Amino acid sequence: MNRRELSERVTVSVEQAGQVLGLSRGAAYNAARRGDIPTLKIGKRLIVSTAQLLAMLDACAEPVAH
């Protein structure tokens, strides 16, 4: 899933968010459990807000001032 496809969706699964971040399925769920990937729980399902995921990616991409 590329950035354009991601921005067209409101939410994605934890597994899809992990793919965007280059994580395996297990690593993505572990990151979600730790709070490293922001999730919403609806019933028994965990989903990821694409707005929050994109904001997280943008924050990581900002250059660090020395």
N, C-alpha and C positions, 0 to 999 in steps of 0.2 A: 504494500500500500504506500503510495507516494503522498507528498504533502498536499497536493491538489485534491486527491481522493479523500484524504483525511479531513480537509477543511470543508468538504461537501456533506459530511456526516455530523450529526449531533453527538452521537456516542459510538464507541467501538468496544469490542470485548477486551478483556485483559490480555488474552492471547494475541489479538491484533495490535494492541498497544505495545506489547512485548516485541512483536515483529518489527514495528517501526523503530524501536529502541535497540534492535539487534540482540534481543534476549530469547532464550528458549522458553517454551511454555512454562516449565517448572520455575525457571528464574523469574519470569514475569509475575507468576502468582506469589512467589516469595517476596518480590519487591512490592507488590500490592498489599500483602499482609503486613509488611513493615511500614507502609505508608509512603514509600518512595514513588509509587505510581498512585496518583489521586483516583480514588474509586467512589462510586455510588452503589449502594446496595438496594436493589429493588426485589423484594421477596427473597429468594435464595440466590438470585443472580447478581454478580458483580459486573459493573460496566464502568467505562472510563469516559469522561467528558472530553471531547476532542478539543474544546476551547482550553481546558486546563492542560491537556497534553501538549498542545501547540505552544502555550505560554511557557511551559516547562522547557520545551525544546528551544524556544527563543531565548530564554534566560541563559541556557547553557551555551548558546552560540555567540553571546555578547563578548566582545574582546575584553580582556582583563587589563586595566590600567596599571602601569608599573610606577 
